[in-house]
């Protein structure tokens, strides 16, 4: 399966931009996983942790986020967070 293009951006900077296997996002309605080919989707974020899986079966990198939005589209997953820290 092709990789998912993932970008994490705050008002101050681009935190992460990479091709990854999967990202688990803390959406306002609950956590959801995004992989390549995911249907278009947009939601607000709740404070929590993104889990970024660079490859299948890898240990996730965790990034704490607060506030913002997540959008899944044809170009991948973009998370616009008020703040983010690894």
Secondary structure as UniProt FT lines:
FT   STRAND          4..9
FT   STRAND          14..20
FT   STRAND          22..27
FT   TURN            28..29
FT   STRAND          30..35
FT   TURN            36..37
FT   STRAND          41..45
FT   STRAND          48..53
FT   TURN            56..57
FT   STRAND          61..73
FT   TURN            74..75
FT   STRAND          76..85
//
